[in-house]
Amino acid sequence: RMKLKLFVNESTMAERLRYYFVKNQTISLRIRLLKFLLKIFTVVLYILRAAMEDRHRSTCTVYVCGMCVRINTTDGPDQVNPYWTDQYTFSWTLIVWVDRHTVIWIVQVVLAFVSCFHEVLNTFVHYKGNLSQQVFSFTWFIEAACSFTFMATVFWEPLRCLFVPVFLNIWLAKSGLESMINDLHRAAHKQQSAMFNQVLVLLSTLICLFMTCICGVEHLERAGKYHMDLFDAFWFVVVTFSTVGYGDITPTIWPSKLLVIIIIFAALSIIPSQLEQISFLWSERLRQGGEYSRQRAKTEKHVVVCATVLRMDVILDFLNEFYALPSLQKYYVVLLSPCELDGPLKNFLQVPIWAERVIYIQGSLLREVDLVRVKMDAAEACFILTSRQEVDRVAADEKTILRAMAVKDFAPKCPLFVHILRPESRLHVQFADTVLCDEEFKFVLLAMNSFIPGISTVITLLAHTSKGQEGNNLNCRWKRDFGRSAGNEIYSVVAQESKFFGEYVGSSFTEASVSAHSKCGATLIGVERSGEILINPGPKFTLDEEDVLFYICLTQEEDAIIVEGMHEQQHSESRRSKRESAGS
């Protein structure tokens, strides 16, 4: 029988290295982090070497037995470099040779070998048939200038004091940082922000330009008229980049001036394009609404409202009804829609009362990226609204069903409220917590209205929030009464905890309803006992302490204060006398 060896390609050395450098996100992130720290450490060593130099000495001017001999040239900080003669004549010796401590040289050589080894492995892993394109790249150019030069100093001792532009490793650190951020987002399974990446690229580019100019000017000015230390170079670069003009410290030789010109032209060619990209991303972010941050989702409560088209009347009704409850005042409403906001709705949402609590995000519930943007898994509830003005109601319900399925699959624990148009669609959204069918509700109201005239108006008024002030300015009395009564809503309370009905425990339902209405204007309409709701149970029903009472009133008990007058006292005394006579 023939034996097959499977996955042969994955057992090769190239595939194993590709697994560690590319496929395995955690290991790849650690490797890139190590490379980033290595490059930063080499730059720190360069700065340490430059800071340890005595600026008032000309070093490495004489070579004896392979070691640099330091010669005292000045006795004070204000003396002129003796190797400088005029503006155009200077000694290249001070630029080519530096004074490098033996310990620093050893550490830099070791880091150079490690860096070269990593770069060779990285090139081998990413080889795709065109080796010249990888070798003649910006990364390999800097590696050759910084690492290969240090490796050469091992084989010939006189080269140990040769100047090596190690500060250019800051550009490789920048490239490693960008790759590391990408791996970090992949390993954490976190959605990457294009704005964050672009700002990171801009800041890292500015830092690299500053470091290149500071270290380059400081080194070249070793051969200038006056030695310039790192702090003087930093001062000069900050003044030059911020005011595009020189201050009291200026370069004195043409190589340093040429370097400054090159850096300025590089900054003028790189920075504007990155700023343009950031401005484009920012405008797109404002247009699409950005995203709801994970930190806000942890500390604040929010609900998501989705609609195909955001209509002014629909959103206004929803916001008024949602924020009518005092317990929902601290909630945020996130509007998610694939269409852009129209002018009137955009102006409406800029009103301070809504701008602080309503957040608009352009997107679709069918895209997982947009569900992550609105933090659907952390939302307190999701409302899917359907426009009643849809011409094709079947297609509108199909879209609603797909959105509801997408939300339930992404965030199964999020309470889902779905608004559909046709009764046939209810079967497909049974998994939702609450389903409101437009046609079904309309037909029920029409049927009930044929038996009880006016019931549709009562239910409509009860379903809409009002404070009963709509008819105050009208002349007709019935319109004022109608507007005032429109503010009534249904509330519930436990009998023994009620201000309105607590004193009627033990009385009949009819007596409690009549007395409470005459006393505080609250109409008792039903009772819940043992999980069963009874509407107007009649005079034989006696209220119990554990009963849940349903009543209609302009406000709930918590927002009302009962001020008893003489009329109420007379009623209470008459009820007490009746109870005593009935008991006797």
C-alpha positions as CSV (number, residue, x, y, z in Angstrom):
1,R,0.0,0.0,0.0
2,M,1.3,3.4,-1.0
3,K,1.9,5.9,1.9
4,L,1.4,9.6,1.3
5,K,3.1,12.3,3.2
6,L,0.8,15.3,3.5
7,F,1.6,19.0,3.8
8,V,5.1,18.6,2.4
9,N,5.5,22.2,1.6
10,E,4.7,23.3,5.2
11,S,7.7,21.2,6.5
12,T,10.3,23.1,4.5
13,M,12.5,25.7,6.1
14,A,11.0,28.5,4.2
15,E,7.5,27.6,5.3
16,R,8.6,27.3,8.9
17,L,10.3,30.7,8.9
18,R,7.2,32.1,7.2
19,Y,5.1,30.7,10.0
20,Y,7.1,32.5,12.6
21,F,7.6,35.8,10.7
22,V,4.1,36.1,9.0
23,K,1.4,33.6,9.8
24,N,1.7,33.3,13.6
25,Q,0.4,36.7,14.7
26,T,1.7,36.5,18.3
27,I,5.2,35.4,17.4
28,S,5.4,37.8,14.5
29,L,4.4,40.6,16.8
30,R,7.2,39.7,19.3
31,I,9.8,39.6,16.5
32,R,8.8,43.0,15.2
33,L,8.8,44.4,18.7
34,L,12.3,43.0,19.3
35,K,13.5,44.6,16.0
36,F,11.9,47.9,17.0
37,L,13.6,47.9,20.4
38,L,16.9,46.9,18.8
39,K,16.8,49.9,16.4
40,I,15.8,52.3,19.1
41,F,18.7,51.0,21.2
42,T,21.2,51.6,18.5
43,V,20.0,55.2,18.1
44,V,20.3,55.7,21.9
45,L,23.9,54.3,21.7
46,Y,24.7,56.8,19.0
47,I,23.3,59.7,21.1
48,L,25.3,58.4,24.1
49,R,28.5,58.3,22.1
50,A,27.9,61.8,20.8
51,A,27.1,63.2,24.2
52,M,30.2,61.6,25.7
53,E,32.5,63.4,23.3
54,D,34.3,66.5,24.5
55,R,33.1,69.3,22.2
56,H,36.3,71.4,22.9
57,R,38.6,68.7,21.6
58,S,39.5,67.6,18.1
59,T,39.7,63.8,18.2
60,C,41.0,61.0,16.1
61,T,43.3,63.3,14.1
62,V,46.4,61.1,14.6
63,Y,46.4,57.3,14.1
64,V,48.9,55.4,16.2
65,C,48.8,51.6,16.4
66,G,45.2,51.4,15.4
67,M,43.9,53.6,18.1
68,C,42.7,57.2,18.0
69,V,44.7,59.8,19.9
70,R,42.9,62.7,21.4
71,I,44.6,66.1,21.2
72,N,43.7,69.1,23.4
73,T,43.0,72.0,21.1
74,T,41.3,74.6,23.2
75,D,41.3,75.8,26.8
76,G,37.9,77.4,26.9
77,P,34.4,76.9,25.3
78,D,34.7,80.1,23.3
79,Q,37.8,79.2,21.3
80,V,37.6,78.5,17.6
81,N,38.2,75.0,16.1
82,P,41.8,75.2,14.9
83,Y,41.1,72.9,11.9
84,W,38.6,75.4,10.5
85,T,40.2,78.1,8.4
86,D,37.3,79.9,6.6
87,Q,33.7,79.3,5.5
88,Y,34.7,77.0,2.6
89,T,37.8,75.3,3.9
90,F,37.5,72.8,6.8
91,S,39.0,69.4,7.8
92,W,37.2,66.3,6.7
93,T,39.1,64.3,9.3
94,L,36.7,65.4,12.0
95,I,33.7,64.2,9.9
96,V,35.1,60.8,8.9
97,W,36.6,59.8,12.3
98,V,35.0,59.9,15.7
99,D,36.0,59.0,19.3
100,R,34.1,55.8,20.1
101,H,34.4,54.0,23.5
102,T,35.4,50.4,23.2
103,V,32.3,49.1,25.1
104,I,29.9,51.1,22.9
105,W,31.7,49.7,19.8
106,I,31.4,46.1,21.0
107,V,27.7,46.5,21.7
108,Q,27.0,48.2,18.4
109,V,28.9,45.4,16.5
110,V,26.8,42.8,18.2
111,L,23.6,44.6,17.4
112,A,24.8,45.0,13.8
113,F,25.3,41.3,13.4
114,V,21.8,40.5,14.9
115,S,20.2,43.1,12.7
116,C,21.8,41.8,9.5
117,F,20.9,38.2,10.4
118,H,17.2,39.3,10.9
119,E,17.2,41.2,7.7
120,V,18.6,38.2,5.7
121,L,16.0,35.9,7.2
122,N,13.2,38.4,6.5
123,T,14.4,38.8,2.9
124,F,14.4,35.0,2.5
125,V,10.9,34.6,3.9
126,H,9.4,37.3,1.7
127,Y,11.3,36.2,-1.4
128,K,8.9,36.1,-4.4
129,G,11.3,35.6,-7.3
130,N,12.7,39.1,-7.6
131,L,15.7,39.4,-5.4
132,S,17.1,42.6,-6.8
133,Q,13.9,44.5,-5.9
134,Q,14.3,43.5,-2.2
135,V,18.1,44.0,-2.0
136,F,18.0,47.5,-3.7
137,S,15.3,48.7,-1.3
138,F,15.4,51.6,1.3
139,T,15.6,49.1,4.1
140,W,18.7,47.3,2.8
141,F,20.3,50.7,2.0
142,I,20.1,51.7,5.6
143,E,21.2,48.3,6.8
144,A,24.3,48.5,4.6
145,A,25.1,52.0,5.8
146,C,24.6,51.2,9.5
147,S,25.1,47.5,10.1
148,F,27.5,46.3,7.4
149,T,29.9,49.1,8.2
150,F,30.1,48.1,11.8
151,M,30.6,44.5,10.8
152,A,33.6,45.6,8.6
153,T,35.3,47.2,11.6
154,V,35.7,43.8,13.2
155,F,38.1,42.7,10.4
156,W,40.3,45.8,10.3
157,E,41.1,47.5,13.5
158,P,41.7,51.1,12.1
159,L,38.1,51.3,11.1
160,R,36.9,51.1,14.7
161,C,36.8,54.9,14.9
162,L,35.1,55.3,11.5
163,F,31.9,57.4,11.6
164,V,28.8,55.3,11.0
165,P,25.4,57.1,10.6
166,V,23.6,54.8,13.1
167,F,20.9,57.4,13.7
168,L,19.4,56.5,10.4
169,N,18.1,53.3,12.1
170,I,15.3,55.6,13.3
171,W,13.7,55.1,9.9
172,L,13.9,51.3,10.3
173,A,12.3,51.7,13.7
174,K,9.5,53.7,12.1
175,S,8.9,51.0,9.6
176,G,8.9,48.3,12.3
177,L,6.5,50.4,14.5
178,E,3.9,50.5,11.6
179,S,4.2,46.8,11.0
180,M,4.0,46.1,14.7
181,I,0.8,48.1,15.1
182,N,-0.7,46.1,12.2
183,D,0.2,42.8,13.9
184,L,-1.1,44.1,17.2
185,H,-4.5,44.8,15.7
186,R,-4.6,41.4,14.1
187,A,-3.5,39.6,17.3
188,A,-6.1,41.5,19.4
189,H,-8.8,41.0,16.7
190,K,-9.5,44.7,16.9
191,Q,-10.7,46.8,14.0
192,Q,-8.0,49.0,12.7
193,S,-8.6,52.7,12.4
194,A,-7.2,54.3,9.2
195,M,-7.1,57.7,11.0
196,F,-5.0,56.3,13.8
197,N,-2.6,54.7,11.4
198,Q,-2.2,57.9,9.4
199,V,-1.6,60.1,12.4
200,L,0.9,57.5,13.6
201,V,2.7,57.7,10.3
202,L,2.7,61.5,10.4
203,L,4.1,61.7,13.9
204,S,6.8,59.0,13.3
205,T,7.8,60.8,10.1
206,L,8.2,64.1,11.9
207,I,10.3,62.4,14.6
208,C,12.5,60.7,12.0
209,L,13.1,64.0,10.2
210,F,13.9,65.8,13.4
211,M,16.3,63.1,14.6
212,T,18.0,62.8,11.2
213,C,18.5,66.6,11.0
214,I,19.6,66.9,14.7
215,C,22.2,64.1,14.6
216,G,23.4,65.0,11.1
217,V,23.9,68.7,11.8
218,E,25.6,67.9,15.2
219,H,28.1,65.6,13.5
220,L,28.9,67.7,10.5
221,E,29.4,70.8,12.7
222,R,32.3,68.9,14.5
223,A,34.3,70.3,11.6
224,G,32.7,73.8,11.8
225,K,34.0,77.0,13.3
226,Y,32.3,76.3,16.6
227,H,31.5,72.8,17.9
228,M,27.7,72.3,18.1
229,D,26.5,69.8,20.7
230,L,23.2,67.9,20.5
231,F,21.2,70.4,22.5
232,D,22.4,73.3,20.2
233,A,21.5,71.1,17.2
234,F,18.1,70.5,18.6
235,W,17.5,74.2,19.2
236,F,18.6,75.0,15.7
237,V,16.3,72.3,14.1
238,V,13.3,73.4,16.2
239,V,13.8,77.1,15.2
240,T,14.4,76.2,11.6
241,F,11.3,73.9,11.2
242,S,9.0,76.2,13.2
243,T,9.9,79.6,11.8
244,V,11.6,78.6,8.5
245,G,14.5,80.9,9.5
246,Y,17.7,80.7,11.5
247,G,18.1,81.9,15.1
248,D,21.3,82.7,16.9
249,I,22.8,79.3,16.2
250,T,23.6,78.5,12.5
251,P,25.7,76.0,10.6
252,T,29.1,77.2,9.5
253,I,30.1,74.8,6.8
254,W,28.5,73.9,3.5
255,P,27.9,70.1,4.2
256,S,25.7,70.9,7.2
257,K,23.9,73.6,5.3
258,L,23.3,71.2,2.4
259,L,21.9,68.6,4.8
260,V,19.5,71.1,6.2
261,I,18.3,72.0,2.7
262,I,17.8,68.4,1.8
263,I,15.8,67.7,5.0
264,I,13.6,70.8,4.4
265,F,12.8,69.7,0.8
266,A,12.1,66.2,2.0
267,A,9.7,67.5,4.7
268,L,8.0,69.8,2.1
269,S,7.4,66.8,-0.1
270,I,6.3,64.3,2.5
271,I,4.4,66.2,5.1
272,P,1.8,67.9,2.9
273,S,0.7,64.6,1.3
274,Q,0.3,63.0,4.7
275,L,-1.7,66.0,6.0
276,E,-3.9,65.8,2.9
277,Q,-4.6,62.2,3.6
278,I,-5.5,62.9,7.2
279,S,-7.8,65.8,6.1
280,F,-9.5,63.4,3.6
281,L,-9.9,60.7,6.3
282,W,-11.3,63.3,8.7
283,S,-13.8,64.6,6.3
284,E,-14.9,61.0,5.5
285,R,-15.1,60.4,9.3
286,L,-17.4,63.4,9.8
287,R,-19.5,62.3,6.9
288,Q,-19.8,58.7,8.0
289,G,-20.0,59.5,11.7
290,G,-16.9,57.7,12.9
291,E,-17.5,55.0,15.5
292,Y,-18.7,54.5,19.0
293,S,-15.6,53.9,21.1
294,R,-15.2,50.8,23.2
295,Q,-14.3,52.9,26.3
296,R,-17.6,54.8,26.1
297,A,-19.5,51.5,25.6
298,K,-18.0,50.2,28.9
299,T,-18.8,53.3,30.9
300,E,-22.0,54.6,29.3
301,K,-25.2,53.0,28.1
302,H,-26.4,53.3,24.5
303,V,-29.0,51.9,22.2
304,V,-28.8,51.4,18.4
305,V,-31.5,52.6,16.1
306,C,-31.4,51.3,12.5
307,A,-33.4,52.5,9.5
308,T,-33.0,52.4,5.8
309,V,-34.0,56.0,5.4
310,L,-33.8,58.4,8.4
311,R,-37.0,60.5,8.2
312,M,-37.3,63.6,10.3
313,D,-40.8,62.7,11.7
314,V,-39.8,59.1,12.5
315,I,-36.6,60.0,14.3
316,L,-38.3,62.9,16.2
317,D,-41.1,60.6,17.4
318,F,-38.7,58.0,18.5
319,L,-36.5,60.4,20.4
320,N,-39.5,62.1,22.1
321,E,-40.9,58.8,23.2
322,F,-37.6,57.2,24.2
323,Y,-36.5,60.1,26.4
324,A,-39.9,60.6,27.9
325,L,-39.0,58.1,30.6
326,P,-36.8,59.6,33.3
327,S,-34.8,56.4,33.7
328,L,-33.6,56.7,30.0
329,Q,-32.2,60.2,30.2
330,K,-28.6,59.0,30.6
331,Y,-28.8,56.7,27.6
332,Y,-27.1,57.6,24.2
333,V,-28.9,56.9,20.9
334,V,-26.7,55.7,18.0
335,L,-28.4,56.2,14.6
336,L,-27.2,53.7,12.0
337,S,-28.3,54.1,8.4
338,P,-26.7,53.4,5.0
339,C,-27.9,56.8,3.7
340,E,-26.5,60.2,4.6
341,L,-28.4,62.7,6.7
342,D,-30.5,65.2,4.9
343,G,-30.3,68.9,5.6
344,P,-33.3,69.3,8.0
345,L,-32.4,66.2,10.1
346,K,-28.7,67.3,10.2
347,N,-29.7,70.7,11.5
348,F,-32.1,69.1,14.0
349,L,-29.4,66.8,15.4
350,Q,-27.2,69.8,16.0
351,V,-29.5,71.2,18.6
352,P,-27.7,71.0,21.9
353,I,-30.3,68.8,23.6
354,W,-29.9,66.2,20.9
355,A,-26.2,66.8,19.9
356,E,-25.2,65.6,23.4
357,R,-27.2,62.4,23.3
358,V,-27.6,61.3,19.6
359,I,-24.7,60.0,17.5
360,Y,-25.0,59.4,13.8
361,I,-23.0,56.6,12.1
362,Q,-23.3,55.8,8.4
363,G,-23.3,52.1,7.8
364,S,-25.3,48.9,7.5
365,L,-26.4,46.2,10.0
366,L,-25.4,43.6,7.3
367,R,-21.7,44.5,7.6
368,E,-19.9,43.2,10.6
369,V,-17.5,46.1,10.5
370,D,-20.4,48.5,11.0
371,L,-21.7,46.4,13.9
372,V,-18.3,46.7,15.5
373,R,-18.4,50.5,15.0
374,V,-21.6,50.9,16.8
375,K,-20.6,48.3,19.5
376,M,-23.7,46.3,19.0
377,D,-22.5,43.6,21.4
378,A,-22.4,46.2,24.2
379,A,-25.7,48.0,23.4
380,E,-28.6,47.9,25.8
381,A,-31.1,47.4,22.9
382,C,-31.4,47.5,19.1
383,F,-34.4,49.0,17.3
384,I,-35.0,48.2,13.7
385,L,-37.4,50.7,12.1
386,T,-39.2,50.4,8.8
387,S,-40.6,53.3,6.9
388,R,-44.4,53.2,6.4
389,Q,-44.0,55.1,3.1
390,E,-42.3,52.1,1.4
391,V,-43.9,51.3,-2.0
392,D,-42.7,47.7,-2.0
393,R,-43.7,46.5,1.5
394,V,-42.5,42.9,0.8
395,A,-39.0,44.1,-0.1
396,A,-38.9,46.4,2.9
397,D,-39.8,43.5,5.2
398,E,-37.2,41.3,3.6
399,K,-34.5,43.9,4.4
400,T,-35.7,44.1,7.9
401,I,-35.6,40.3,8.4
402,L,-32.0,40.2,7.1
403,R,-31.0,43.0,9.4
404,A,-32.7,41.3,12.4
405,M,-30.9,38.1,11.6
406,A,-27.5,39.8,11.3
407,V,-28.0,41.6,14.7
408,K,-29.1,38.4,16.5
409,D,-26.2,36.4,15.1
410,F,-23.6,39.1,16.1
411,A,-25.1,40.0,19.5
412,P,-27.5,37.3,20.6
413,K,-27.8,38.8,24.1
414,C,-28.8,42.3,22.9
415,P,-32.6,42.9,23.2
416,L,-34.0,43.3,19.7
417,F,-37.1,45.3,18.8
418,V,-38.3,44.9,15.2
419,H,-40.9,46.9,13.3
420,I,-42.3,45.1,10.3
421,L,-45.1,46.0,7.9
422,R,-46.8,42.7,6.9
423,P,-48.2,40.0,9.3
424,E,-46.7,37.3,7.1
425,S,-43.2,38.5,8.1
426,R,-43.7,37.8,11.8
427,L,-42.8,34.2,11.3
428,H,-39.3,35.0,10.2
429,V,-38.5,37.3,13.2
430,Q,-39.8,35.2,16.0
431,F,-36.4,35.3,17.6
432,A,-36.7,39.0,18.3
433,D,-37.7,40.1,21.8
434,T,-40.5,42.4,20.6
435,V,-42.1,42.5,17.2
436,L,-44.5,45.3,16.1
437,C,-46.5,44.6,12.9
438,D,-47.8,47.7,11.3
439,E,-50.8,46.2,9.4
440,E,-51.7,43.8,12.2
441,F,-51.9,46.6,14.8
442,K,-53.9,48.8,12.4
443,F,-56.4,46.0,11.7
444,V,-56.8,45.3,15.4
445,L,-57.6,49.0,16.1
446,L,-60.2,49.1,13.3
447,A,-61.8,45.9,14.6
448,M,-62.0,47.2,18.2
449,N,-63.2,50.5,17.1
450,S,-66.3,48.9,15.4
451,F,-67.3,47.5,18.8
452,I,-66.1,50.3,21.0
453,P,-66.3,53.6,19.1
454,G,-63.4,55.9,20.0
455,I,-61.1,53.2,21.4
456,S,-58.6,53.7,18.6
457,T,-58.3,57.4,19.6
458,V,-57.8,56.4,23.3
459,I,-55.1,53.9,22.5
460,T,-53.4,56.3,20.1
461,L,-53.3,59.0,22.8
462,L,-52.1,56.6,25.4
463,A,-49.3,55.4,23.2
464,H,-48.0,58.9,22.6
465,T,-46.2,60.9,25.3
466,S,-47.8,64.3,26.1
467,K,-47.9,66.6,29.1
468,G,-51.5,67.7,28.5
469,Q,-50.6,71.2,27.5
470,E,-51.5,71.1,23.8
471,G,-54.9,72.7,24.2
472,N,-54.2,75.5,26.7
473,N,-54.2,78.2,24.0
474,L,-57.3,77.1,22.2
475,N,-60.7,78.8,22.5
476,C,-63.0,75.8,22.3
477,R,-63.5,74.1,25.6
478,W,-63.8,70.6,24.2
479,K,-60.4,71.1,22.5
480,R,-58.8,72.2,25.7
481,D,-60.3,69.2,27.5
482,F,-59.1,66.9,24.7
483,G,-55.6,68.4,24.8
484,R,-55.4,68.1,28.5
485,S,-56.7,64.6,28.6
486,A,-54.1,63.6,25.9
487,G,-51.4,63.8,28.6
488,N,-52.9,60.9,30.4
489,E,-50.8,57.7,30.5
490,I,-51.1,54.2,32.1
491,Y,-48.9,53.6,35.1
492,S,-48.6,50.7,37.5
493,V,-47.9,50.5,41.3
494,V,-48.1,48.0,44.1
495,A,-51.1,48.7,46.3
496,Q,-49.4,48.9,49.7
497,E,-46.7,51.3,48.3
498,S,-49.2,53.6,46.5
499,K,-49.9,57.2,47.5
500,F,-53.1,57.3,45.6
501,F,-54.6,53.9,46.4
502,G,-52.7,52.8,49.6
503,E,-55.5,53.8,51.9
504,Y,-58.1,51.8,49.9
505,V,-56.5,48.4,50.7
506,G,-59.4,46.3,51.8
507,S,-62.0,48.4,49.9
508,S,-63.8,47.3,46.8
509,F,-62.4,48.1,43.4
510,T,-65.3,50.4,42.5
511,E,-65.0,52.4,45.6
512,A,-61.3,52.8,45.3
513,S,-61.6,53.9,41.7
514,V,-64.3,56.5,42.3
515,S,-62.7,57.9,45.5
516,A,-59.2,58.1,44.0
517,H,-60.5,59.9,40.8
518,S,-62.4,62.5,42.9
519,K,-59.3,63.0,45.1
520,C,-56.3,63.1,42.8
521,G,-57.7,62.6,39.3
522,A,-56.3,59.1,38.9
523,T,-58.5,56.5,37.2
524,L,-58.1,52.9,38.4
525,I,-58.7,50.6,35.4
526,G,-57.2,47.2,36.3
527,V,-55.5,44.9,38.8
528,E,-52.9,42.2,38.5
529,R,-53.2,39.3,41.0
530,S,-51.3,36.0,40.8
531,G,-50.0,36.8,37.3
532,E,-53.5,37.5,35.9
533,I,-54.6,41.0,34.8
534,L,-58.2,41.9,35.4
535,I,-59.7,44.9,33.7
536,N,-62.5,46.5,35.8
537,P,-63.1,43.5,38.0
538,G,-66.3,45.1,39.5
539,P,-67.6,46.0,43.0
540,K,-67.2,42.5,44.5
541,F,-63.4,42.6,44.0
542,T,-61.5,43.7,47.1
543,L,-58.0,45.2,46.8
544,D,-55.1,43.4,48.5
545,E,-51.7,44.7,49.6
546,E,-49.8,42.6,47.0
547,D,-52.0,43.6,44.1
548,V,-50.4,45.6,41.2
549,L,-52.8,48.4,40.3
550,F,-53.0,50.0,36.8
551,Y,-54.2,53.5,36.6
552,I,-54.5,56.4,34.1
553,C,-53.2,59.8,35.2
554,L,-51.3,62.9,33.9
555,T,-48.3,61.8,35.9
556,Q,-47.0,59.0,38.0
557,E,-47.1,59.0,41.8
558,E,-43.4,59.8,42.2
559,D,-43.9,63.2,40.5
560,A,-47.0,64.2,42.4
561,I,-47.6,65.6,45.9
562,I,-51.1,65.1,47.6
563,V,-52.3,68.2,49.4
564,E,-55.4,67.2,51.3
565,G,-58.1,69.8,51.7
566,M,-61.4,70.0,53.6
567,H,-63.2,68.3,50.9
568,E,-60.9,65.2,51.0
569,Q,-61.1,65.1,54.8
570,Q,-64.9,65.0,54.6
571,H,-64.8,62.2,52.1
572,S,-62.4,60.2,54.3
573,E,-64.5,60.7,57.4
574,S,-67.7,59.6,55.6
575,R,-65.9,56.5,54.3
576,R,-64.7,55.7,57.8
577,S,-68.1,56.1,59.3
578,K,-69.6,53.8,56.6
579,R,-67.0,51.1,57.3
580,E,-67.8,51.3,61.1
581,S,-71.5,51.1,60.5
582,A,-71.1,48.2,58.2
583,G,-68.8,46.4,60.7
584,S,-71.3,46.9,63.5
